[in-house]
């Protein structure tokens, strides 16, 4: 991850990244992306970009472990997040879905994670305190609710699945209001060139469509050029 690539990834949206991965592949069929609709705490914020730090939580019922064990797991979780190499993104699987009730992501937890240097969160679980969340720390979640329930950490640093996307610790995540994708490690060095190529290709149609006198003939000519250039 170069500074140039990190800046670029924060600036572009997740659909662009998804398409750019296909540019690197030279074909369609990339499928490491979320399914379904997500909710974003700050739709106008830049993308969440970072290497995944993962965990699983539950909140419907109290933990069956002793209070000392629960606290130990909680502190180990925070240490794990605090020690994350930058850039980092938190990915949390709420195992209670589709009956999740525990808003793990509210004013307190978002500020803690932002203070640790985490870029943002992807979770299939619940968020709250929407008017009090810190700026530049998007939470991309499955639902909104008022209570934290009996939220507790089950495990961390393991593969998690959110919105049908499996994320492993250390995966490079790109997420925004559209959802999330995992950028294959083998593609990272080619992403700057691929994004530039993608944007250039899209301008063929966009420039034509936004020009005075655009009609079907001009569309047809632009589309031929577009099809010849795209994946």
C-alpha positions as CSV (number, residue, x, y, z in Angstrom):
1,X,0.0,0.0,0.0
2,X,1.6,3.2,-1.2
3,X,0.5,6.7,0.0
4,X,-0.6,7.4,-3.6
5,X,-2.9,4.3,-3.6
6,X,-4.3,5.0,-0.2
7,X,-5.2,8.6,-1.2
8,X,-6.8,7.4,-4.4
9,X,-8.8,4.6,-2.7
10,X,-10.2,7.1,-0.2
11,X,-11.2,9.4,-3.0
12,X,-13.1,6.9,-5.2
13,X,-16.3,5.0,-4.4
14,X,-16.6,1.3,-3.9
15,X,-18.3,0.6,-7.2
16,X,-15.3,2.1,-8.9
17,X,-13.0,-0.2,-7.0
18,X,-15.1,-3.2,-7.8
19,X,-14.9,-2.4,-11.5
20,X,-11.2,-1.6,-11.3
21,X,-10.6,-5.1,-9.9
22,X,-12.2,-6.5,-13.0
23,X,-9.9,-4.3,-15.1
24,X,-6.9,-6.0,-13.4
25,X,-8.5,-9.4,-13.9
26,X,-9.2,-8.6,-17.6
27,X,-12.7,-10.1,-17.2
28,X,-15.9,-9.9,-15.3
29,X,-16.7,-12.3,-12.5
30,X,-15.1,-10.8,-9.4
31,X,-17.4,-11.6,-6.5
32,X,-15.7,-10.6,-3.2
33,X,-18.3,-7.9,-2.5
34,X,-21.2,-7.5,-0.1
35,X,-24.8,-8.4,-1.0
36,X,-27.9,-6.6,0.0
37,X,-28.5,-3.1,1.2
38,X,-26.3,-1.4,3.8
39,X,-26.8,1.7,6.0
40,X,-24.1,4.3,6.3
41,X,-23.8,6.7,9.2
42,X,-22.2,9.3,7.0
43,X,-23.0,8.9,3.3
44,X,-20.9,11.9,2.4
45,X,-17.8,10.7,4.1
46,X,-14.9,9.2,2.1
47,X,-14.5,5.5,1.8
48,X,-13.3,3.3,4.6
49,X,-10.0,1.9,3.5
50,X,-7.8,-0.4,5.5
51,X,-6.5,-3.9,6.4
52,X,-9.2,-5.8,8.3
53,X,-9.3,-6.3,12.1
54,X,-12.1,-8.8,12.7
55,X,-14.3,-9.9,15.5
56,X,-17.6,-11.6,16.3
57,X,-20.1,-10.3,18.8
58,X,-23.5,-11.2,20.3
59,X,-26.1,-9.2,22.3
60,X,-29.4,-10.9,22.4
61,X,-28.6,-12.7,25.6
62,X,-26.0,-12.3,28.4
63,X,-22.7,-14.1,28.0
64,X,-22.6,-17.4,29.8
65,X,-18.9,-16.8,30.8
66,X,-17.9,-15.2,34.1
67,X,-17.7,-11.4,34.3
68,X,-13.9,-11.7,34.6
69,X,-13.7,-13.6,31.3
70,X,-16.1,-11.2,29.6
71,X,-14.0,-8.2,30.7
72,X,-10.7,-10.0,29.7
73,X,-12.1,-10.6,26.2
74,X,-13.3,-7.0,26.0
75,X,-9.9,-5.6,26.9
76,X,-8.1,-8.1,24.6
77,X,-10.4,-6.9,21.8
78,X,-9.5,-3.2,22.4
79,X,-5.8,-4.0,22.6
80,X,-6.1,-5.9,19.3
81,X,-7.8,-2.9,17.6
82,X,-5.3,-0.4,19.2
83,X,-2.4,-2.4,17.9
84,X,-3.7,-2.6,14.3
85,X,-1.2,-1.6,11.6
86,X,-2.3,1.4,9.6
87,X,-4.4,1.8,7.6
88,X,-6.9,-0.4,9.4
89,X,-10.7,-1.1,9.2
90,X,-12.8,-2.9,11.7
91,X,-15.1,-5.7,10.5
92,X,-17.6,-7.1,13.0
93,X,-19.9,-10.0,12.5
94,X,-23.0,-9.9,14.8
95,X,-24.0,-13.5,15.1
96,X,-27.5,-12.6,16.2
97,X,-28.4,-11.5,12.6
98,X,-31.2,-11.5,11.5
99,X,-32.4,-10.9,15.0
100,X,-29.6,-8.5,16.1
101,X,-30.6,-5.9,18.7
102,X,-27.3,-4.8,20.2
103,X,-25.9,-1.4,18.9
104,X,-22.2,-2.0,19.5
105,X,-21.5,1.1,17.4
106,X,-22.5,4.3,19.2
107,X,-20.9,7.5,20.4
108,X,-18.5,5.8,22.8
109,X,-17.2,2.9,20.7
110,X,-16.8,4.9,17.5
111,X,-14.7,7.6,19.3
112,X,-12.5,4.9,20.9
113,X,-11.9,3.2,17.6
114,X,-11.3,6.5,15.8
115,X,-8.8,7.4,18.5
116,X,-7.0,4.1,17.9
117,X,-6.5,5.2,14.2
118,X,-9.1,2.9,12.7
119,X,-10.6,4.2,9.5
120,X,-14.2,3.0,10.0
121,X,-16.4,0.0,10.5
122,X,-18.2,-2.6,8.4
123,X,-20.7,-4.6,10.4
124,X,-23.9,-6.6,9.7
125,X,-25.0,-5.5,13.2
126,X,-26.6,-2.4,14.7
127,X,-25.5,1.2,15.1
128,X,-27.0,4.1,17.2
129,X,-26.3,7.7,18.4
130,X,-26.4,8.9,14.8
131,X,-26.3,12.6,15.7
132,X,-23.3,12.1,18.0
133,X,-20.9,9.9,16.0
134,X,-17.5,11.4,15.2
135,X,-16.8,12.9,11.7
136,X,-14.6,11.0,9.3
137,X,-15.4,7.7,10.9
138,X,-18.1,6.0,8.7
139,X,-20.1,3.1,10.2
140,X,-21.5,0.8,7.6
141,X,-24.1,-1.3,9.3
142,X,-27.1,-3.6,8.8
143,X,-29.6,-1.7,11.0
144,X,-30.2,1.1,13.5
145,X,-31.5,0.6,17.0
146,X,-31.6,2.3,20.4
147,X,-30.1,-0.4,22.8
148,X,-26.8,-2.1,23.3
149,X,-28.5,-5.2,24.7
150,X,-26.1,-7.6,26.3
151,X,-23.4,-7.0,23.7
152,X,-20.2,-8.9,24.3
153,X,-17.2,-10.1,22.3
154,X,-17.2,-13.8,21.3
155,X,-13.9,-14.0,19.4
156,X,-11.5,-11.9,17.4
157,X,-8.9,-12.2,14.6
158,X,-10.8,-14.9,12.8
159,X,-12.7,-15.0,9.5
160,X,-16.1,-13.2,9.6
161,X,-19.0,-13.0,7.2
162,X,-21.0,-9.8,6.8
163,X,-23.6,-9.3,4.1
164,X,-22.5,-12.6,2.5
165,X,-18.9,-11.3,2.2
166,X,-16.2,-13.3,4.1
167,X,-13.4,-11.2,5.4
168,X,-10.2,-12.6,6.8
169,X,-7.9,-10.7,9.1
170,X,-5.5,-8.6,7.1
171,X,-7.7,-8.4,4.0
172,X,-7.7,-5.0,2.3
173,X,-11.2,-3.6,2.6
174,X,-12.8,-0.8,0.7
175,X,-16.3,0.2,1.9
176,X,-18.8,3.1,1.6
177,X,-22.5,3.6,1.4
178,X,-22.8,1.1,-1.5
179,X,-21.3,-1.8,0.5
180,X,-17.8,-3.3,0.6
181,X,-15.2,-5.2,-1.5
182,X,-12.1,-7.0,-0.6
183,X,-9.2,-6.0,-2.9
184,X,-7.1,-9.1,-3.6
185,X,-3.5,-8.7,-2.4
186,X,-2.3,-9.8,-5.8
187,X,-4.0,-6.7,-7.3
188,X,-2.8,-4.0,-5.0
189,X,0.2,-2.9,-7.1
190,X,-2.0,-2.5,-10.2
191,X,-4.9,-0.7,-8.7
192,X,-3.7,2.9,-9.4
193,X,-3.3,2.1,-13.1
194,X,-6.6,0.2,-13.3
195,X,-8.6,3.0,-11.7
196,X,-7.2,5.5,-14.1
197,X,-8.0,3.3,-17.0
198,X,-11.5,2.7,-15.8
199,X,-12.2,6.4,-15.3
200,X,-10.8,7.2,-18.7
201,X,-13.0,4.6,-20.3
202,X,-16.1,5.8,-18.6
203,X,-15.4,9.4,-19.8
204,X,-16.0,8.2,-23.4
205,X,-19.7,7.8,-22.8
206,X,-20.1,10.5,-20.1
207,X,-18.4,13.2,-22.1
208,X,-20.6,12.4,-25.1
209,X,-23.8,12.2,-23.0
210,X,-23.1,15.6,-21.3
211,X,-22.2,17.4,-24.6
212,X,-24.7,19.7,-26.4
213,X,-26.5,18.0,-29.3
214,X,-26.2,14.5,-27.9
215,X,-28.4,12.1,-29.8
216,X,-28.7,8.4,-30.7
217,X,-26.0,8.6,-33.4
218,X,-23.5,10.2,-31.1
219,X,-24.4,7.7,-28.4
220,X,-23.9,4.8,-30.8
221,X,-20.5,6.1,-31.8
222,X,-19.4,6.7,-28.2
223,X,-20.7,3.3,-27.1
224,X,-18.7,1.5,-29.8
225,X,-15.6,3.1,-28.5
226,X,-16.6,2.4,-24.9
227,X,-17.2,-1.3,-25.6
228,X,-13.9,-1.6,-27.4
229,X,-12.1,-0.1,-24.3
230,X,-13.9,-1.8,-21.4
231,X,-13.7,-5.2,-19.8
